[in-house]
Amino acid sequence: MVDERDTVERTTIVETDGGGGGGGVLAIVLLVIVVLVLLFLFRDQLGFGAEKTEISIPDKIEVNVN
């Protein structure tokens, strides 16, 4: 009952020169876009926006030159 078949060694070569890598860049770009959209949608809850913007400009500016 001894296995009389010869042992065959096999070598698999995987070439990784220059292929791929575009999926990671696409994922990062999409993640940045999603974060920017969420910040735009929830800017009031996060405190980034205000209902009213007040700008005060003084009538007179005093400058002392010696």
C-alpha beads as a LAMMPS data file, in Angstrom:
LAMMPS data file: protein, C-alpha beads

66 atoms
65 bonds

1 atom types
1 bond types

-500.0 500.0 xlo xhi
-500.0 500.0 ylo yhi
-500.0 500.0 zlo zhi

Masses

1 110.0

Atoms # bond

1 1 1 0.000 0.000 0.000
2 1 1 2.892 2.297 -0.580
3 1 1 2.240 5.278 -2.864
4 1 1 4.416 4.598 -5.876
5 1 1 3.779 7.929 -7.654
6 1 1 6.680 10.292 -8.121
7 1 1 6.674 13.601 -6.283
8 1 1 6.335 16.539 -8.659
9 1 1 7.555 19.967 -7.594
10 1 1 5.666 22.926 -9.005
11 1 1 6.578 26.591 -8.947
12 1 1 4.021 29.373 -9.354
13 1 1 5.328 32.741 -10.541
14 1 1 3.216 35.810 -9.773
15 1 1 4.154 38.947 -11.657
16 1 1 3.329 42.184 -9.843
17 1 1 5.108 44.776 -11.945
18 1 1 3.041 47.918 -12.430
19 1 1 -0.407 46.411 -12.287
20 1 1 -3.169 47.489 -9.921
21 1 1 -3.037 50.178 -7.282
22 1 1 -5.766 52.303 -8.845
23 1 1 -8.444 50.958 -6.532
24 1 1 -6.812 52.420 -3.441
25 1 1 -6.571 55.882 -4.965
26 1 1 -10.199 55.721 -6.050
27 1 1 -11.281 54.664 -2.561
28 1 1 -9.446 57.586 -0.947
29 1 1 -10.944 60.097 -3.403
30 1 1 -14.449 58.760 -2.780
31 1 1 -13.885 58.861 0.985
32 1 1 -12.816 62.509 0.832
33 1 1 -15.875 63.390 -1.272
34 1 1 -18.220 61.618 1.156
35 1 1 -16.662 63.394 4.153
36 1 1 -16.995 66.795 2.448
37 1 1 -20.651 66.140 1.586
38 1 1 -21.394 65.049 5.159
39 1 1 -19.671 68.151 6.543
40 1 1 -21.768 70.309 4.213
41 1 1 -25.009 68.597 5.212
42 1 1 -24.363 68.655 8.971
43 1 1 -22.495 71.966 9.231
44 1 1 -25.163 73.532 11.458
45 1 1 -25.050 70.672 13.983
46 1 1 -21.255 70.759 14.005
47 1 1 -21.143 74.529 14.505
48 1 1 -19.514 75.401 11.190
49 1 1 -22.358 77.552 9.939
50 1 1 -24.495 80.321 11.371
51 1 1 -27.932 81.576 10.455
52 1 1 -26.807 85.184 10.429
53 1 1 -23.408 86.739 9.864
54 1 1 -22.740 90.096 11.476
55 1 1 -19.946 92.339 10.245
56 1 1 -19.231 95.550 12.128
57 1 1 -17.120 98.293 10.531
58 1 1 -16.073 101.208 12.735
59 1 1 -16.958 104.720 11.561
60 1 1 -13.612 106.139 12.546
61 1 1 -10.094 104.725 12.967
62 1 1 -7.604 106.662 15.062
63 1 1 -3.940 106.389 14.168
64 1 1 -1.172 107.923 16.291
65 1 1 2.084 108.687 14.468
66 1 1 4.960 110.064 16.539

Bonds

1 1 1 2
2 1 2 3
3 1 3 4
4 1 4 5
5 1 5 6
6 1 6 7
7 1 7 8
8 1 8 9
9 1 9 10
10 1 10 11
11 1 11 12
12 1 12 13
13 1 13 14
14 1 14 15
15 1 15 16
16 1 16 17
17 1 17 18
18 1 18 19
19 1 19 20
20 1 20 21
21 1 21 22
22 1 22 23
23 1 23 24
24 1 24 25
25 1 25 26
26 1 26 27
27 1 27 28
28 1 28 29
29 1 29 30
30 1 30 31
31 1 31 32
32 1 32 33
33 1 33 34
34 1 34 35
35 1 35 36
36 1 36 37
37 1 37 38
38 1 38 39
39 1 39 40
40 1 40 41
41 1 41 42
42 1 42 43
43 1 43 44
44 1 44 45
45 1 45 46
46 1 46 47
47 1 47 48
48 1 48 49
49 1 49 50
50 1 50 51
51 1 51 52
52 1 52 53
53 1 53 54
54 1 54 55
55 1 55 56
56 1 56 57
57 1 57 58
58 1 58 59
59 1 59 60
60 1 60 61
61 1 61 62
62 1 62 63
63 1 63 64
64 1 64 65
65 1 65 66
